[in-house]
């Protein structure tokens, strides 16, 4: 195993903290806590660096709230200065771990495709570190599927993954082998959310309906956005343009040109 020196020094360098602050602020610059941090950016970063150096840094309290769409889950959001620390950490250690990842890797906390065998506490959804370490934790699964099972067509996003094969019998065999392998990670596949089906019928994956030739947004995704539009017409939020642009960017990843036209978003 290769060792790396002086990582902590790199993490708390002012240049890295500055880069981390800008990364943590992407898409959030108009939020009050972010604006407050950037109003005295240099002072806040020096203070954060000193706390890390003297080991007096303590994470702040999470802001916790419940969301109900597309399914109920608890979201825990860290204070902005903690998110800066998260980015500073991943800036340095991320590339070191990513070298061992397979090509198909991308970033389970509250998601329940995987049910912990004996662990009841998960990771706070919303943390960059939660996403990264979840990805890291399942890296052995990636190698098992690609190098032992020899699955040529495989993709994974955090705890959602898909395997393709020309034989249904082979998929059933892989499913049994993956379940056995996951026991070593103290995980098991969700008993009701592992499916084997022909690719021609299409299937929902990461919020889209995936077919061989095209992708569509899930119908409930469109319905939720139309409901939001009705609310915004009566009481437009201050960041309406930003919200519309965000959803258009999300929707544009699927084949939605006609849908966006019909919704007068083009």
HELIX and SHEET records of a PDB file:
HELIX    1   1 UNK A    7  UNK A   11  1                                   5    
HELIX    2   2 UNK A   14  UNK A   24  1                                  11    
HELIX    3   3 UNK A   32  UNK A   39  1                                   8    
HELIX    4   4 UNK A   41  UNK A   53  1                                  13    
HELIX    5   5 UNK A   80  UNK A   98  1                                  19    
HELIX    6   6 UNK A  128  UNK A  137  1                                  10    
HELIX    7   7 UNK A  139  UNK A  143  1                                   5    
HELIX    8   8 UNK A  144  UNK A  148  3                                   5    
HELIX    9   9 UNK A  168  UNK A  183  1                                  16    
HELIX   10  10 UNK A  199  UNK A  201  5                                   3    
HELIX   11  11 UNK A  219  UNK A  234  1                                  16    
HELIX   12  12 UNK A  240  UNK A  251  1                                  12    
HELIX   13  13 UNK A  257  UNK A  262  1                                   6    
SHEET    1   A 2 UNK A  63  UNK A  67  0                                        
SHEET    2   A 2 UNK A  73  UNK A  77 -1                                        
SHEET    1   B 2 UNK A 114  UNK A 116  0                                        
SHEET    2   B 2 UNK A 187  UNK A 189 -1                                        
SHEET    1   C 2 UNK A 153  UNK A 157  0                                        
SHEET    2   C 2 UNK A 160  UNK A 164 -1                                        
SHEET    1   D 3 UNK A 203  UNK A 205  0                                        
SHEET    2   D 3 UNK A 208  UNK A 210 -1                                        
SHEET    3   D 3 UNK A 215  UNK A 217 -1                                        
END                                                                             
